[in-house]
Amino acid sequence: MTRADDAKAPSRELTGQAEDYLKAVYELGRAGDGSADAPVGTNAIAERLGIAAASVTGMLQRLARLGLVTTERYHGTRLTASGRTMALQLIRRHRVIESYLVSRLGFAWDDVHDEAERLEHAASPELIAKMADVLGNPTVDPHGAPIPTADGKIDERELESLATLTVGANARVAGMGDRDPSLLRYLAERGIKPGARVRVESREPFDGAIVLTVGRERQTVSPGAASNVRVELATAGAAREASSRATPRPAPSRRRRSADS
Protein backbone atom coordinates (compact mmCIF):
# COMPACT_ATOMS: atom_id res chain seq x y z
CA MET A 1 0.00 0.00 0.00
CA THR A 2 1.39 3.39 -0.94
CA ARG A 3 0.42 6.95 -0.22
CA ALA A 4 -0.14 7.43 -3.92
CA ASP A 5 -2.89 4.81 -3.72
CA ASP A 6 -4.67 6.87 -1.08
CA ALA A 7 -4.48 9.91 -3.28
CA LYS A 8 -6.36 8.21 -6.11
CA ALA A 9 -9.69 9.84 -5.37
CA PRO A 10 -12.51 10.56 -7.78
CA SER A 11 -12.32 14.08 -9.16
CA ARG A 12 -15.86 15.01 -8.16
CA GLU A 13 -16.05 17.40 -5.23
CA LEU A 14 -18.97 16.55 -2.98
CA THR A 15 -20.29 18.29 0.09
CA GLY A 16 -19.93 16.54 3.42
CA GLN A 17 -23.67 15.95 3.42
CA ALA A 18 -23.55 14.24 0.03
CA GLU A 19 -20.68 12.04 1.23
CA ASP A 20 -22.76 11.06 4.26
CA TYR A 21 -25.49 9.84 1.91
CA LEU A 22 -23.08 7.57 0.06
CA LYS A 23 -21.76 6.14 3.31
CA ALA A 24 -25.29 5.62 4.63
CA VAL A 25 -26.40 3.77 1.49
CA TYR A 26 -23.37 1.47 1.72
CA GLU A 27 -23.76 0.74 5.43
CA LEU A 28 -27.52 0.28 5.32
CA GLY A 29 -27.19 -2.01 2.32
CA ARG A 30 -24.72 -4.16 4.23
CA ALA A 31 -27.00 -4.19 7.27
CA GLY A 32 -29.98 -5.27 5.15
CA ASP A 33 -29.11 -8.63 3.62
CA GLY A 34 -25.35 -8.62 4.03
CA SER A 35 -24.60 -7.68 0.42
CA ALA A 36 -22.93 -4.41 -0.50
CA ASP A 37 -25.46 -3.59 -3.22
CA ALA A 38 -28.76 -4.30 -1.42
CA PRO A 39 -31.35 -1.60 -2.17
CA VAL A 40 -31.93 0.94 0.59
CA GLY A 41 -35.22 2.71 1.20
CA THR A 42 -35.63 6.48 1.53
CA ASN A 43 -37.02 6.23 5.05
CA ALA A 44 -34.03 4.18 6.23
CA ILE A 45 -31.63 6.81 4.88
CA ALA A 46 -33.63 9.60 6.51
CA GLU A 47 -33.59 7.79 9.87
CA ARG A 48 -29.85 7.11 9.69
CA LEU A 49 -29.03 10.73 8.87
CA GLY A 50 -31.66 12.26 11.15
CA ILE A 51 -33.42 14.26 8.45
CA ALA A 52 -36.88 14.37 6.89
CA ALA A 53 -37.63 11.75 4.24
CA ALA A 54 -38.74 14.49 1.84
CA SER A 55 -35.25 15.98 1.94
CA VAL A 56 -33.66 12.67 0.97
CA THR A 57 -35.30 12.49 -2.44
CA GLY A 58 -33.67 15.66 -3.76
CA MET A 59 -30.17 14.61 -2.72
CA LEU A 60 -30.60 11.14 -4.20
CA GLN A 61 -31.65 12.70 -7.49
CA ARG A 62 -28.51 14.84 -7.46
CA LEU A 63 -26.30 11.83 -6.70
CA ALA A 64 -28.02 9.91 -9.49
CA ARG A 65 -27.22 12.69 -11.96
CA LEU A 66 -23.58 12.43 -10.90
CA GLY A 67 -23.65 8.71 -11.62
CA LEU A 68 -23.07 7.71 -7.98
CA VAL A 69 -26.38 5.98 -7.22
CA THR A 70 -29.28 4.40 -9.03
CA THR A 71 -32.78 4.77 -7.64
CA GLU A 72 -35.75 2.64 -8.61
CA ARG A 73 -39.20 3.61 -7.43
CA TYR A 74 -40.64 1.24 -4.78
CA HIS A 75 -37.37 -0.70 -4.72
CA GLY A 76 -34.77 1.65 -3.27
CA THR A 77 -31.34 3.09 -3.94
CA ARG A 78 -28.09 1.34 -4.79
CA LEU A 79 -24.56 2.62 -5.21
CA THR A 80 -22.96 2.53 -8.64
CA ALA A 81 -19.35 1.39 -8.96
CA SER A 82 -18.21 5.02 -8.67
CA GLY A 83 -20.48 5.61 -5.69
CA ARG A 84 -19.16 2.53 -3.95
CA THR A 85 -15.56 3.71 -4.49
CA MET A 86 -16.33 7.06 -2.90
CA ALA A 87 -18.26 5.48 -0.02
CA LEU A 88 -15.35 3.18 0.79
CA GLN A 89 -12.90 6.09 0.72
CA LEU A 90 -15.04 7.92 3.27
CA ILE A 91 -15.37 4.81 5.43
CA ARG A 92 -11.59 4.36 5.26
CA ARG A 93 -11.08 7.94 6.42
CA HIS A 94 -13.52 7.50 9.30
CA ARG A 95 -12.03 4.24 10.56
CA VAL A 96 -8.40 5.32 10.22
CA ILE A 97 -9.21 8.50 12.14
CA GLU A 98 -10.95 6.50 14.88
CA SER A 99 -7.94 4.21 15.12
CA TYR A 100 -5.55 7.15 15.35
CA LEU A 101 -7.61 8.92 18.01
CA VAL A 102 -7.65 5.81 20.19
CA SER A 103 -4.09 4.57 19.59
CA ARG A 104 -2.19 7.86 19.48
CA LEU A 105 -4.31 10.49 21.21
CA GLY A 106 -5.75 8.45 24.06
CA PHE A 107 -9.42 8.75 23.20
CA ALA A 108 -11.72 6.09 24.66
CA TRP A 109 -13.18 3.68 22.11
CA ASP A 110 -16.69 4.85 23.03
CA ASP A 111 -15.82 8.51 22.44
CA VAL A 112 -14.45 8.64 18.90
CA HIS A 113 -17.36 8.13 16.49
CA ASP A 114 -18.70 11.68 16.54
CA GLU A 115 -15.19 13.16 16.47
CA ALA A 116 -14.31 11.06 13.42
CA GLU A 117 -17.58 12.11 11.76
CA ARG A 118 -16.50 15.74 12.04
CA LEU A 119 -12.93 15.16 10.84
CA GLU A 120 -13.51 12.71 7.99
CA HIS A 121 -14.80 15.31 5.52
CA ALA A 122 -11.83 17.61 6.00
CA ALA A 123 -8.99 15.06 6.07
CA SER A 124 -6.97 14.84 2.87
CA PRO A 125 -5.94 11.51 1.34
CA GLU A 126 -2.33 12.37 2.18
CA LEU A 127 -3.17 12.88 5.87
CA ILE A 128 -5.07 9.59 6.04
CA ALA A 129 -2.15 7.81 4.38
CA LYS A 130 0.28 9.22 6.96
CA MET A 131 -2.03 8.26 9.83
CA ALA A 132 -2.36 4.73 8.48
CA ASP A 133 1.42 4.47 8.04
CA VAL A 134 2.04 5.56 11.63
CA LEU A 135 -0.44 2.95 12.88
CA GLY A 136 1.11 0.18 10.79
CA ASN A 137 -1.77 0.12 8.29
CA PRO A 138 -4.37 -1.54 10.56
CA THR A 139 -7.01 -3.76 8.99
CA VAL A 140 -9.73 -3.09 11.58
CA ASP A 141 -10.76 -0.08 13.65
CA PRO A 142 -11.10 -0.03 17.48
CA HIS A 143 -14.60 -1.52 17.20
CA GLY A 144 -13.52 -4.38 14.94
CA ALA A 145 -14.94 -2.92 11.72
CA PRO A 146 -12.79 -3.66 8.64
CA ILE A 147 -10.83 -0.72 7.25
CA PRO A 148 -10.93 -0.51 3.45
CA THR A 149 -7.54 -0.48 1.79
CA ALA A 150 -6.35 2.58 -0.09
CA ASP A 151 -7.33 0.92 -3.37
CA GLY A 152 -10.87 0.15 -2.21
CA LYS A 153 -10.69 -3.46 -1.04
CA ILE A 154 -12.60 -4.42 2.11
CA ASP A 155 -13.37 -7.57 4.05
CA GLU A 156 -17.11 -8.04 3.50
CA ARG A 157 -17.55 -11.46 5.08
CA GLU A 158 -20.98 -11.93 6.58
CA LEU A 159 -20.63 -12.61 10.30
CA GLU A 160 -23.04 -14.04 12.86
CA SER A 161 -24.79 -11.89 15.44
CA LEU A 162 -24.12 -12.82 19.06
CA ALA A 163 -27.90 -12.73 19.61
CA THR A 164 -28.46 -15.62 17.17
CA LEU A 165 -26.01 -18.11 18.71
CA THR A 166 -27.42 -21.25 20.26
CA VAL A 167 -26.65 -22.50 23.75
CA GLY A 168 -23.20 -24.12 23.84
CA ALA A 169 -21.83 -22.13 20.90
CA ASN A 170 -18.29 -20.77 21.17
CA ALA A 171 -17.21 -17.70 19.25
CA ARG A 172 -14.73 -14.86 19.00
CA VAL A 173 -16.03 -11.29 19.10
CA ALA A 174 -15.21 -9.69 15.74
CA GLY A 175 -16.75 -6.26 16.20
CA MET A 176 -19.73 -4.10 17.03
CA GLY A 177 -21.38 -0.88 15.91
CA ASP A 178 -19.72 2.36 16.98
CA ARG A 179 -22.64 4.77 16.87
CA ASP A 180 -23.92 4.38 20.46
CA PRO A 181 -21.37 5.27 23.19
CA SER A 182 -23.60 3.93 25.98
CA LEU A 183 -23.84 0.55 24.25
CA LEU A 184 -20.06 0.39 23.85
CA ARG A 185 -19.62 1.12 27.56
CA TYR A 186 -22.23 -1.53 28.43
CA LEU A 187 -20.38 -4.13 26.38
CA ALA A 188 -16.94 -3.13 27.65
CA GLU A 189 -18.09 -3.47 31.27
CA ARG A 190 -18.87 -7.11 30.45
CA GLY A 191 -15.57 -7.74 28.70
CA ILE A 192 -17.21 -7.90 25.28
CA LYS A 193 -14.69 -6.25 22.97
CA PRO A 194 -13.05 -7.33 19.70
CA GLY A 195 -11.00 -10.46 20.22
CA ALA A 196 -12.86 -11.65 23.33
CA ARG A 197 -13.81 -15.35 23.47
CA VAL A 198 -17.42 -16.04 24.42
CA ARG A 199 -19.56 -19.10 25.06
CA VAL A 200 -23.35 -19.08 25.28
CA GLU A 201 -24.34 -20.82 28.51
CA SER A 202 -28.09 -20.27 28.59
CA ARG A 203 -30.90 -18.12 27.24
CA GLU A 204 -33.94 -16.98 29.16
CA PRO A 205 -37.26 -17.60 27.34
CA PHE A 206 -39.38 -14.88 25.71
CA ASP A 207 -36.40 -12.84 24.50
CA GLY A 208 -34.89 -12.80 27.98
CA ALA A 209 -31.28 -12.33 29.01
CA ILE A 210 -28.43 -14.29 27.44
CA VAL A 211 -25.90 -15.78 29.87
CA LEU A 212 -22.34 -15.93 28.54
CA THR A 213 -18.92 -16.96 29.65
CA VAL A 214 -16.59 -14.17 28.53
CA GLY A 215 -13.05 -15.34 29.08
CA ARG A 216 -13.45 -16.89 32.55
CA GLU A 217 -16.27 -14.63 33.76
CA ARG A 218 -20.01 -15.20 33.66
CA GLN A 219 -21.85 -12.25 32.16
CA THR A 220 -25.45 -11.48 31.29
CA VAL A 221 -26.40 -9.40 28.26
CA SER A 222 -29.67 -8.30 26.76
CA PRO A 223 -30.71 -9.63 23.33
CA GLY A 224 -30.81 -6.06 22.05
CA ALA A 225 -27.19 -5.43 22.98
CA ALA A 226 -26.12 -8.86 21.70
CA SER A 227 -27.71 -8.16 18.31
CA ASN A 228 -25.15 -5.37 17.78
CA VAL A 229 -22.18 -7.70 18.32
CA ARG A 230 -20.69 -9.58 15.35
CA VAL A 231 -18.90 -12.84 16.07
CA GLU A 232 -16.93 -15.55 14.30
CA LEU A 233 -17.90 -19.08 15.29
CA ALA A 234 -15.06 -21.10 16.76
CA THR A 235 -13.78 -24.22 15.05
CA ALA A 236 -14.15 -27.50 16.91
CA GLY A 237 -10.56 -27.39 18.14
CA ALA A 238 -10.76 -23.77 19.21
CA ALA A 239 -14.07 -24.46 20.94
CA ARG A 240 -12.54 -27.24 23.05
CA GLU A 241 -9.62 -24.97 23.95
CA ALA A 242 -11.95 -22.10 24.87
CA SER A 243 -14.12 -24.41 26.97
CA SER A 244 -11.02 -25.70 28.76
CA ARG A 245 -9.85 -22.16 29.51
CA ALA A 246 -13.29 -21.11 30.75
CA THR A 247 -13.67 -24.08 33.15
CA PRO A 248 -11.57 -23.72 36.32
CA ARG A 249 -9.46 -26.80 36.90
CA PRO A 250 -9.57 -28.49 40.32
CA ALA A 251 -6.44 -28.13 42.41
CA PRO A 252 -4.25 -31.25 42.28
CA SER A 253 -4.60 -33.47 45.36
CA ARG A 254 -1.61 -33.90 47.60
CA ARG A 255 -0.64 -37.41 48.55
CA ARG A 256 0.18 -37.88 52.21
CA ARG A 257 3.69 -39.04 52.76
CA SER A 258 4.09 -42.18 54.81
CA ALA A 259 6.06 -42.06 58.04
CA ASP A 260 8.90 -44.18 56.64
CA SER A 261 9.26 -42.33 53.35
C-alpha positions in Angstrom: 0.0 0.0 0.0 1.4 3.4 -0.9 0.4 7.0 -0.2 -0.1 7.4 -3.9 -2.9 4.8 -3.7 -4.7 6.9 -1.1 -4.5 9.9 -3.3 -6.4 8.2 -6.1 -9.7 9.8 -5.4 -12.5 10.6 -7.8 -12.3 14.1 -9.2 -15.9 15.0 -8.2 -16.1 17.4 -5.2 -19.0 16.5 -3.0 -20.3 18.3 0.1 -19.9 16.5 3.4 -23.7 16.0 3.4 -23.6 14.2 0.0 -20.7 12.0 1.2 -22.8 11.1 4.3 -25.5 9.8 1.9 -23.1 7.6 0.1 -21.8 6.1 3.3 -25.3 5.6 4.6 -26.4 3.8 1.5 -23.4 1.5 1.7 -23.8 0.7 5.4 -27.5 0.3 5.3 -27.2 -2.0 2.3 -24.7 -4.2 4.2 -27.0 -4.2 7.3 -30.0 -5.3 5.1 -29.1 -8.6 3.6 -25.3 -8.6 4.0 -24.6 -7.7 0.4 -22.9 -4.4 -0.5 -25.5 -3.6 -3.2 -28.8 -4.3 -1.4 -31.4 -1.6 -2.2 -31.9 0.9 0.6 -35.2 2.7 1.2 -35.6 6.5 1.5 -37.0 6.2 5.1 -34.0 4.2 6.2 -31.6 6.8 4.9 -33.6 9.6 6.5 -33.6 7.8 9.9 -29.8 7.1 9.7 -29.0 10.7 8.9 -31.7 12.3 11.2 -33.4 14.3 8.4 -36.9 14.4 6.9 -37.6 11.7 4.2 -38.7 14.5 1.8 -35.2 16.0 1.9 -33.7 12.7 1.0 -35.3 12.5 -2.4 -33.7 15.7 -3.8 -30.2 14.6 -2.7 -30.6 11.1 -4.2 -31.7 12.7 -7.5 -28.5 14.8 -7.5 -26.3 11.8 -6.7 -28.0 9.9 -9.5 -27.2 12.7 -12.0 -23.6 12.4 -10.9 -23.7 8.7 -11.6 -23.1 7.7 -8.0 -26.4 6.0 -7.2 -29.3 4.4 -9.0 -32.8 4.8 -7.6 -35.7 2.6 -8.6 -39.2 3.6 -7.4 -40.6 1.2 -4.8 -37.4 -0.7 -4.7 -34.8 1.6 -3.3 -31.3 3.1 -3.9 -28.1 1.3 -4.8 -24.6 2.6 -5.2 -23.0 2.5 -8.6 -19.4 1.4 -9.0 -18.2 5.0 -8.7 -20.5 5.6 -5.7 -19.2 2.5 -4.0 -15.6 3.7 -4.5 -16.3 7.1 -2.9 -18.3 5.5 0.0 -15.4 3.2 0.8 -12.9 6.1 0.7 -15.0 7.9 3.3 -15.4 4.8 5.4 -11.6 4.4 5.3 -11.1 7.9 6.4 -13.5 7.5 9.3 -12.0 4.2 10.6 -8.4 5.3 10.2 -9.2 8.5 12.1 -11.0 6.5 14.9 -7.9 4.2 15.1 -5.5 7.2 15.4 -7.6 8.9 18.0 -7.6 5.8 20.2 -4.1 4.6 19.6 -2.2 7.9 19.5 -4.3 10.5 21.2 -5.7 8.4 24.1 -9.4 8.7 23.2 -11.7 6.1 24.7 -13.2 3.7 22.1 -16.7 4.9 23.0 -15.8 8.5 22.4 -14.5 8.6 18.9 -17.4 8.1 16.5 -18.7 11.7 16.5 -15.2 13.2 16.5 -14.3 11.1 13.4 -17.6 12.1 11.8 -16.5 15.7 12.0 -12.9 15.2 10.8 -13.5 12.7 8.0 -14.8 15.3 5.5 -11.8 17.6 6.0 -9.0 15.1 6.1 -7.0 14.8 2.9 -5.9 11.5 1.3 -2.3 12.4 2.2 -3.2 12.9 5.9 -5.1 9.6 6.0 -2.2 7.8 4.4 0.3 9.2 7.0 -2.0 8.3 9.8 -2.4 4.7 8.5 1.4 4.5 8.0 2.0 5.6 11.6 -0.4 3.0 12.9 1.1 0.2 10.8 -1.8 0.1 8.3 -4.4 -1.5 10.6 -7.0 -3.8 9.0 -9.7 -3.1 11.6 -10.8 -0.1 13.6 -11.1 0.0 17.5 -14.6 -1.5 17.2 -13.5 -4.4 14.9 -14.9 -2.9 11.7 -12.8 -3.7 8.6 -10.8 -0.7 7.2 -10.9 -0.5 3.4 -7.5 -0.5 1.8 -6.4 2.6 -0.1 -7.3 0.9 -3.4 -10.9 0.1 -2.2 -10.7 -3.5 -1.0 -12.6 -4.4 2.1 -13.4 -7.6 4.0 -17.1 -8.0 3.5 -17.5 -11.5 5.1 -21.0 -11.9 6.6 -20.6 -12.6 10.3 -23.0 -14.0 12.9 -24.8 -11.9 15.4 -24.1 -12.8 19.1 -27.9 -12.7 19.6 -28.5 -15.6 17.2 -26.0 -18.1 18.7 -27.4 -21.3 20.3 -26.6 -22.5 23.8 -23.2 -24.1 23.8 -21.8 -22.1 20.9 -18.3 -20.8 21.2 -17.2 -17.7 19.3 -14.7 -14.9 19.0 -16.0 -11.3 19.1 -15.2 -9.7 15.7 -16.8 -6.3 16.2 -19.7 -4.1 17.0 -21.4 -0.9 15.9 -19.7 2.4 17.0 -22.6 4.8 16.9 -23.9 4.4 20.5 -21.4 5.3 23.2 -23.6 3.9 26.0 -23.8 0.5 24.3 -20.1 0.4 23.8 -19.6 1.1 27.6 -22.2 -1.5 28.4 -20.4 -4.1 26.4 -16.9 -3.1 27.7 -18.1 -3.5 31.3 -18.9 -7.1 30.4 -15.6 -7.7 28.7 -17.2 -7.9 25.3 -14.7 -6.3 23.0 -13.1 -7.3 19.7 -11.0 -10.5 20.2 -12.9 -11.7 23.3 -13.8 -15.3 23.5 -17.4 -16.0 24.4 -19.6 -19.1 25.1 -23.3 -19.1 25.3 -24.3 -20.8 28.5 -28.1 -20.3 28.6 -30.9 -18.1 27.2 -33.9 -17.0 29.2 -37.3 -17.6 27.3 -39.4 -14.9 25.7 -36.4 -12.8 24.5 -34.9 -12.8 28.0 -31.3 -12.3 29.0 -28.4 -14.3 27.4 -25.9 -15.8 29.9 -22.3 -15.9 28.5 -18.9 -17.0 29.6 -16.6 -14.2 28.5 -13.0 -15.3 29.1 -13.5 -16.9 32.6 -16.3 -14.6 33.8 -20.0 -15.2 33.7 -21.8 -12.3 32.2 -25.5 -11.5 31.3 -26.4 -9.4 28.3 -29.7 -8.3 26.8 -30.7 -9.6 23.3 -30.8 -6.1 22.0 -27.2 -5.4 23.0 -26.1 -8.9 21.7 -27.7 -8.2 18.3 -25.2 -5.4 17.8 -22.2 -7.7 18.3 -20.7 -9.6 15.4 -18.9 -12.8 16.1 -16.9 -15.6 14.3 -17.9 -19.1 15.3 -15.1 -21.1 16.8 -13.8 -24.2 15.0 -14.1 -27.5 16.9 -10.6 -27.4 18.1 -10.8 -23.8 19.2 -14.1 -24.5 20.9 -12.5 -27.2 23.1 -9.6 -25.0 23.9 -12.0 -22.1 24.9 -14.1 -24.4 27.0 -11.0 -25.7 28.8 -9.8 -22.2 29.5 -13.3 -21.1 30.8 -13.7 -24.1 33.2 -11.6 -23.7 36.3 -9.5 -26.8 36.9 -9.6 -28.5 40.3 -6.4 -28.1 42.4 -4.2 -31.2 42.3 -4.6 -33.5 45.4 -1.6 -33.9 47.6 -0.6 -37.4 48.6 0.2 -37.9 52.2 3.7 -39.0 52.8 4.1 -42.2 54.8 6.1 -42.1 58.0 8.9 -44.2 56.6 9.3 -42.3 53.4 
